[in-house]
């Protein structure tokens, strides 16, 4: 039963108070419940009937019975300055689920939200998804990473305290909780078939089984020397991680072994990788288990300690010649019972197996000659740090080939590097992805066919690149007239903007779009292929929806929800909008009018208007000088003072000779205005003494 129903001034929201001490907020236009509030203090009155009142000036809801409670509402936002926000803090992840056709957003406010991309309505919200105890209470922890399982049925999130949780995003139920390390931020999470991989600031990868309920996992070997900031994976082949000091490590997803290590500052050089004792033993066992077929026609070198090298070699020869003992069994006995230093080389090139002795110094020279690349990791002189890697993504549809670039890496200097994750591949090339100094790519994503690469920058720009023929390995025909119709940014401009000037000498990839989407850093991007919509999350607390051509649609959970055909700009971006962004928002509609020339779109009344007439007749008569009037005179400019030159010819510098002193002339008092003087005279005349003069007192 409802006790009170209160409507706001514009009647867009209604607050209802029921007998069960619950306050609900209703959206009148959508006819849905926006919020339910159940935390009314018991001191107000548990059984007494409640009453409430709304103060529209302070936006406070007063509830009272025995006592009075004041509930403060959110401040009213002005649609002229903002479109509202999606989260109460910065947005960290934006994901699209193609199975349920929904958008999942996660933020630093520890909230998980489920959205309908078609209508922009919020389906489910999970408040305080990650928490940790602090001073006797549960405090929300920021969500920093999220992903779906391979079947798009569950959601995996990682937080700043090192916790990893599995969720049912349709019901908001937590199914599992794990931890990589206490208070270690999780930067990326991946759900591979049968495994969960979490990467954080502890510089290694932690693996969990997706079927067990264990809270701790198995850590891969540590290959990074600094915090891991970005990573990407291409199932079922490879996983790539990059750190703050620009080092990049490529891993095999099947075995969890690192097979390549590079530095993005020197991409053409490969850093030498040294494996531990266990890794060497596993490699030797794998080589020995290959069978006799793989060992024929090549040399095998075995190093083991022995003090009787020649006698052991003679024993191996006798056993092989007279007792027909296999070579592998002889080597097994030799490696088991020998003590000292020796290197044996097995030569099978001639058909028969022969065992040769190699001196240690000669073996060292041979090993150095067989190195693929002797480059070792070097530190920068002067204490300067390397360029950090902030984002990376895979072009999933490209083949696993050494000549095909499938990995895009965004550096802090504003460039995007193209790599091949093939063991025989490596660095392919790079291009400048930003047009403003100090800017860099902070988020990347692609479409389903890997035709477009969407990049979000640190100052809020979104750029779209055509990746069709960029290190693809084969030339593919591109229909550029159709792309020009889709992207108005590619149309000719009267004045070329900075975005086009920055790629003037760049052939590939082709810049298709560039516009200002947010006023702060873009943290995540998600593209919906069937609807051609791009979702961008930023640190300005909002998730905005854009068309592929760059037109603004809406902000998820925002204030403005208009018809799809109505032209609308983000109010915060509209204050600092550029001509290029304005052209993209208007879908290429710009003013072509030039003063002094006839406007082809105007009527006969505006033809032949000169520039002088445009400046004077359209806005009135030109103002007379002085523009500020005669009631205000600007102060005189101070006299020019020469620079002080100290006299250092003496042992002590006489500073009193160089002091600047004020003028010795007396300051004249300005004359008193006539009006002030007349007013003072009137006041003096009206003044009377405190005591009247002696007047004779008359007695009654």
N, C-alpha and C positions, 0 to 999 in steps of 0.2 A: 504494500500500500504506500502511495506517495504522500509525503507530508508537505513538501514545498517543491515548486517548479519555478526556476528563475531563468530568464533569457537575457542575453547580452544586448548591448545597444543596437547592433546591426541585426540581431535575431539570427545570427549564423550558428550560434551554439546555445544549448540549453543545459542548465545544471539542475539535476533532480535529486532530492533527498528522500529516502524511504524509511520506513519504520525499523528496518533491520540495520540502521546506522551505516548505510552505504550511500556514497555520493557518486553519481554517474554523469559523465559529460557526453552530450549527444551532438552529432553533426546534423543540422536540420536539412541541408541540401542533399546529403548522401543518405540520411535516415539510418545512421549507424552509430554505435557506441564507440566513442573515441578513447575514453579512459574510465576506469573504475577505481575509486578511492575508498579504502576500508580502514584507514588508520586514524579514525576519530578517537581522541583520548578518552579513556574511561572516566576521567575526572569530570568531564562535561555532564555526565549523567547516564547511567546504564539503563535505567528503567523509566526515567522521566521523558516526556515527549520533547522532541527536538524542534527547533525552529532556526531558520537561517535568513540572512540578508546579504545582498551583494552591493558593494561599493564600486561604482564604475570608475571613479577618479583614481583610486589607489589600486584597483583590480584585486580586491580582497573579498573573500567569502567568509562571513561571520556566522558561526554555528554556536548556539547556546541553549542551555537548559538550566542546570544548577550552576554551572560555570560557563565561561565563554571561551571559544577557540577561534583563532583567526587563521585562515588558510590563504596563503599568498599564491596568486595565479601567475602564469608567465606574462611577461610584458607584451604589450600589443606591438606587433611589428608593422612598420610602414611599408606598403608595397612599392612605394616610390624608391626605396633604398635597398630592399632585399626581397628575394623570393622565398625566404625561409630556409630551413636547414633540415637535413635528414637525420643526423645524429647530434648529440649534445657535445661531442668532441670530434677530433679528426677522424676521417674515414680511412681505414687501413686496407680493406679488401672488398672487391666487387666481383661476384661470380655469377655466371649464367648457367642454369641447369636446363639442358635441351630435352630432358625426359619429362619434367613437370612444367616446363615453359615458365620458370620463375627466376627472379633475381634475388641473390643473397648478398647482403651487405653486413660487414663487421666494422666496428669502430673502436677507438681507444676508450670509449665509455663503457666497454665490456658488454655491449648489446649486440645481439644477432637479430636481423630483421629479414622477413620474407616478403617480397614485393611481387605484384603482378605487373609485368612490363607493358601490357596492353593498356591498362587503365591507370597505372600509377598508384593503386591502392595497396595498403599494407595488409598482408594476410596474417602473419604470426610475428610476435616479438618475444625474444628471450632476454630478460633483464638480468644483469650481473651474471653472465655466463661463466666467467672465471673469477674466483675469489680466493683470498688468502687471509688467514687470521692475523690481525695486528692490533695489539693493545686490547685484547679481549673481544674484538668484534671482527666480522667479515668485511673486508675492504675489496671493492672490485679491482680487477687487474686488467690492463690493456690487452686487447687481442691484436696480435701482430701478423698472423699468417692464417690462411684457410685454404681448403681444397675439398673436392668431392672424391668419393670412392670411384673405382672404375665403372661401376654400374649406375652411378649418379643417384644412389638411394640414401646415402649417409653423408654427413658433413664432418670434416676434420678441422679443428681449430688449434692454434698454438698461441700462447700468451707470453708476456714479458717475464713472468716468474719461472719459466721453464716447463710449464704444464701443457699437456696435449690432451684434448678431449674429443670424443666421438659423439655426434648428435644426430637425432632424428629431426630434421629441420621443419618437417610438416607439423609435428606435435610439440616441439621444444623440449623433448625428453633427452637427458644425458645418458648415454649408454656405457661409456667407459672413460676412465681417467688415467693418464700416464704422466711421467715426468722424466725429462732428459737430465736435468741438473738443477739444483736449487738456485733460484734467482739468476738464471741464465736465459737471456731473451731468445725466443725461437724466431728465426728470420724467415724460414720456409718449411713447409710440410708437403709431402708427396705420398700418395696412396698408390703403390704399385700392386700388381696382382699378388696377393698373399702376404704383402709386407707393408709396413708404414715406416716412412723415413722422415726424420725430423732433423733439421739443421739449425744450429744456433751459434751463439757467441763463444761456445766452448771449442770451436775450431775443428770439430769433427762431426760425422754423421752418426746418428743413433737409429738403430733398426729395431722395430717391434713386429711381432706376429699379429696379424689382424684377427686371428681366431682365438687367441688366448686372452686371459684377463690380467696378465702380468702388468705391473706398474712401471717396471724398469726394463730397459732394452739392452741390446748389444751394440757397443760402439765400434765403428770402423776405425782403421788406423788414421792417425792424425797426420795430415799432409800440409795443412795450412800453418802459417806462422803469424797470422793475424785474424781478426774477427771476420766471419763469413757474412757478407751483405746480400748477395744475390745468387740465385741458382736456377737451373732449368733442367728438365729431363725429357727424354724421348723414349718411351717404352717400346719394346723391351731391350733397347740397346745400351744407352749411355745416360749418364748423369753428369752435369757440369756444375761446379761450384766456383765462386770467385770471392775474393776477400778485399779488405780495406786497402791493402798494399799492392793491389793490381795483379796478384798472382791468381792463376786459373788452373784448376785441376779437373781432368776428365776421368770419370770412373766407369767401370763396367757394372751394369745393374745386375747381371746374373751372378757375378762372383764377388762384387764389392771391392774390387782391386783397382787402384789408380794406375792408369797406363800412359797418361801424358800430363805434363806440367809445363805451363808457359807463364810468361810475364807480359801483360798487355802493354806495358811501356815499350818493351822490345819484342814485338810479336813474332819476328822472323827467327828468333833464337829459342831453342828448347832447353829448359832447365833440366839438369841431370837429376835422375831419380835414383835413390839408393834404397834397396829393400833390406829388411831385417833378416835375422837368421832363420826364423820360421818361414818367411816368404821364400828364401833361397831354397830351403829344404823342400817346400811344396813344389817349387819350380823344377828342382832336380827329380823329384818323384814323378811329376807329370811327364818330364822328358824321358825317364826310364820306362814308364808304363806305355810309351808309344809303340813298343814292339821292335822286332828286329828289322821290319821293313823300313821304318823311318830312320834307322841308324845306318843303313847301307848307303855307301857313296858319300860319306862325310866323316869328319873327325870328331871324336869325343875327348874332352879334356877333364880329368878328375884330379882334384887337389886333396891330399890327405897327409897327415903327419906320419913319418916312418924314419927310423934311424938306419935301416939296412936297405937302401934303395936298390942297389945292384943285386943283392942276394934275393930280394923279393921279386925283382924283375926276372931273374934267372929261374926262380921257382914257378912263376906264372908261365914262362915259356915251356918248361919241362912238363907241367901239368897239362898244358894244352896239346903238346906234341905226342906224349907217350900215353897219357891216361885219358885222352879225349874229353877232358873236362871243359865245359863251356866257358867262354871268356867272362860272361856276367857272373858266374859262380866264383871264379878265381878272383875277380875284382871285389866281390863281396867279402871273401876271406881276407883279402889284402887290406880293405878299408876297416875291417873289424879288429885286426890284431897287430897293426903297425903303429910305431911311435916315432915321430921325427918329422922332417919336412921334405916333401917331394911332390912333383907334378908329373903325372902320367898322361900321355896322349895316345889314344887308340885310333889307328889309321885303318880304315876299311876301303880306301879308294881303289886298291888293287885287287879287290875280291877277297883276299885273305886278311884276317885281322892281325895287326901288328901293334906292339906296345912300345912306345918310345919314352925316354926320359928327357924332361925339359928343365933347364936350370931356372931358378926363381927369377933372376934378373932378366933372362930372355923372355920368360912368361909375362913379366910386367910390361915389357916393350910391346909384346904381341897384343896384350889386353888393351893398352893405350891406342894401338893402331886400329883395333876393331871398334872403338867407340863411335857411335853414330854422330854425336855432337858433344864436344868437350866443354860446352858452355856451362858455367856454374853461376849460381845466383850471387849477385853483387848488390851491395847497398849503395844508396845515393850519398855522395859526399855532402858535407855541410849540414847534416841532420834533416834534410828535406825528405818528405814522405812521397811515396809513389802516388799515381793517379788512381783513385778508388773506382771500383765498378759498382754501379747503382742498379742496373737492370739488365736482364737478358731473357731471351725467349728462343724457342726452336721453331723452325718452319717444318712442321710435322710431315707434310706430304712430300717433301723432297727426298730423293734416294740417298742411301748410305754409301756415299762415294767420295773418293779423295779429292776429286775435282769439283765437287758441288758444295757450295757454302750453305749450310743449314742452321747455323747458330749466329744470332745477332746479340752483340754485347754493347751496352751503353756505358761510356766512360764519363768521368767527371769533367773532362775538357770539352765536352759537347759532341764528341765523335761517336759513331756507331761502327764497330768492327764486325766483319763477317769471317766466320771460322767454319772449318769442316771438322766434325767430331770423328772422322775416320782415323785410324792409327797412322796411315800414311798421308793424311791431310795436314791441316794446320791453318795458318793465317792466309786469308784470301785477299782482303782489301778493307777499306774504310771510307766513310764519307761524313761530311759535316752535317749534323742533324739539327742544329739550332742557328738562330740568326742574331741573338743578343749575347753580349759578353757576360761571362759568369753563369750562363744557363747550361743545363745538361738534361739528358733524357732520364726521367725517374720512373717511368712505367712504359711497358710495351705489350702489345697483343696483336694477333693476326686474325684474318677471316678463315673460313673453313677451307678454302682452296689455296691459302697462302699467296693470294694475289696482292693484298694490301697489308702494309705494316703500319699500325697505329701507334704513335709515340706521344706520350705526355711529358711535358718538361717541368722544370722546377719553378718557373714563374707563371705557369698556368696555360701554356699553349698546347694545342693538339695539332699534330702534323700527320698527314697520310702520305705514304710513299708507295709507289708502284714497284713491286719486287719480282715481276714476271721474268725478266731477263737479267736479273742481277746475280751473277755467279751461279747460274742454273745448269751450265754445262751444255745447253742447247738453245738455239734461237727460236723463240715463239712469237708468232704474229700478234700484235696488239692493236686493237681498234681504238685509236686515239680520238677520232671524232665522237664516238659514243662516250668516252671518258670525259671529254670536254663538256658535253651536255650534262653529264652527271655532276661534275665539279665546277662551279662558277669561278673558283680561284684561278683556274687555268686561262680564263678569258683575258684579253689584252687590256692593260691599264693605261690611263693617260700618264700617270706618274707611277713608276715601278716601285713597289714597296721593298722593305728590307728582306722579307722572306724570299722573294724572287731574286733579288740581287745577290743573296748569299749562295745561291745554287746556279748562278749564271754560267759558270764554266764547268758544271758537273753534268755529265751525260747520263749516268745511271747511278742510283735509281732516280726515277722521275718524281718530283714533288707535285702531288695532286691537290693538296689542301693544307692550309695553315690559318688558324684563327685562335683568338684568345677565349678560352673557355672558363677559366677560374682566375681569381686574383692571387691564389697561393699555389703551393706545389701539388701536382697531381700524383696520387699514390697508387691508383689502380685503374685499369681499363677493362671493359668487357664488351664484346661485340655480339649482337644477335643477328645471325645470318638471314633468317627468313623474313624479318621485319626491317632489315637494314637500319638498325638503331645502334648507337654507340653510347655506353654508360661510362661516365667518368667520375671517380671518387677523388676528393681533394681534402687537404688539411683545413679548408674553410668550412668544414662540417657538412658539406652537401654532396649529393650524388645527382648529377645532371644528365639529361637524356638529349642526344643529338641525332639528327639524321645523318646519313652517309655523306650528303652534300655539305653538311656543316650547319644546318639550320637548327635553332634552339627549339626544343619541344617543351620540357618542363623540368622541375626539380622534384625528386621523389620526396613526398611528405611536405612539399612546399605550400605556399599560399596561393599562387596563381595556377589555376586549372582552366584553360580556355579552349576554344575550338581548335582543331588541328590546323586549320587554314589561316588562323589569325596570326599576324606577325608580332612577335614579342621578343624583347631582348632581356638578358639578365641585368637587373638594375645595377649591381656592383661593377660588372664589366662595362656597362654602358657609359660609366663616368670616365673610363680610360680607354675607350674603344679607338681603334685605328681605322684608317680608310679600307685596308684590306679585310679586316674582320667585319666591318660594316657591310662590305660588298658580299661577303660569304653569308652573313646573317640574312641579307635581303635577297639571297639567291641571284646575285648578279645585277640587281637593279640599282644603278647609280645615276647621279645627275650628270648629264652631258652638256650643261649650259656653260657657255663661255662669254664673259662680258665683252661687249662690242661686236659679237657675232650673233646672227639669228639662231634662235633655239628651234630645232626641228620638231620638238614635241609641244611647243607653246602655240598659242593662238596669234592672230594678227595684231592684237593690242600690245604684245611684247616684242614684236619684230623691230629690229633696227635700234634698240636701246643702247646708248653709248655707255662707256664706263663711268663718265662724269655724272650722267643722269642717274645711273644706278646708285652711285654713292650719295647723291644729294637729294634727288626727288623722291626716292623710295622711303627714306627715313626722315625727311624734313630738311630744314635749312641747316647748314653747317654751323656749329656753335662758334660764338665769337670769342676772341682772346681777351683776357686770360680765361682759361677754362675753369679755374678754381674760383674765379670771382675776385672782388677787391677786398673782401672782408678777411682774407687770409693771405699772408705774405710768407713765403718760404724763408727760412733762416739763411743767412749768408754762409757761404762755404768757408771753412777754416783756411787760414793762410798756409801756404806750402812750407813745410819745415824740412830742412835738410837733415840727412842722416848724421847721427852723432859719430864723430871720429875721435877716439880716445888718444890722448897724448901719452904714449908709452916710452918716451925717450928717457924719463926719469925712473928712479928706482920704485917710486910709488906714484900711482896715477891720481892726480887731483880731480876728484869727481865734481867738486863744487864749481869748477870752471865749465862743466858741461850740463849743469842743471838748467832746465827750462823754467823760468820764473814768469809769473803772471804780470800783466801790465800794471804800472804804478799809477795810472790815471784813476781818479776817483769815479765811482759808478754814479752816474746822474740818475736821480729819481725822476721817472716819467711824470708828466703833468696829470693831475686828476681830471677826469672827464667832467664836463659841465653838468651832466645829469646827476652824477654822483655827488658833486659839490652842492647842487641845489637840494638834493635829498637830505644831506647832512645838515644844512641850514634849517630846514623845516623841522627836523627832529630836535635840534637845539632849542628852537623856539617853543616847542611843545613841552619841554621839560619844566617841572615845578619843583619847589623845595620840599623836603621831607616834612618840614613843620611850617605851618602857615604863619604869617606875621602876627604881631600882637594885635588882637582885636578885643575891644571892651566887651566883657561878658555881661549880658543883661539878666538880671535876676527876675524871677517871676513875681 
